[in-house]
Amino acid sequence: MKWLKISASVLVTVTMAACGTVPQSRSHYIELVKDYKGWGASQRLVFSKTVERPFEKVVADIGDKLQRCVPGGYSQTTVRGGSMSSLSVKNNQRIAVVSEDKAEVTVQQFHSSTAMQSKGGFYLLAADVFRQGKGAVRIDFYTGKHYAGLAEAIEKWAQGSQRCHGIGGND
């Protein structure tokens, strides 16, 4: 049910991202979120957290929980009168190590019957994980307030938590 609410709030993210501008890439999404000052600007959430754990462990734990906790998606069929429509939603979540000191976390949601989406779907969250010496990382988050729970879960996973923290309806 929580992902259903998240699906509905994708519209806020699209509107927040420069009045419906479709991000052409992950970096474009981050730029739009950081620079947006229009209607709904108070809904953007850009912040950093430092976690006292080694980079490799943080990346492994976030990757594991993204796959274990974030549901794959859902399908919905609606029948009204003599017509039938269906919607398929797929969650695309990943973490990619892009250098020895940086990893990128991306969570997107693809809606089968919605036009004007980024490749991979609507961006829900992007986070950059930076190595800060041997035993710490800094995580820079770019998202909307509707996805604050997802950002908080990622921070807790970075700290070593094994719980899902409500993501996907899982504890």
Secondary structure as UniProt FT lines:
FT   HELIX           2..8
FT   HELIX           10..16
FT   TURN            17..20
FT   HELIX           26..35
FT   TURN            39..40
FT   HELIX           41..43
FT   STRAND          44..51
FT   HELIX           55..69
FT   STRAND          73..80
FT   TURN            81..82
FT   STRAND          83..99
FT   TURN            100..101
FT   STRAND          102..111
FT   TURN            112..113
FT   TURN            119..120
FT   STRAND          122..131
FT   STRAND          137..144
FT   HELIX           145..147
FT   HELIX           148..158
FT   TURN            159..160
FT   TURN            165..166
FT   HELIX           167..169
//
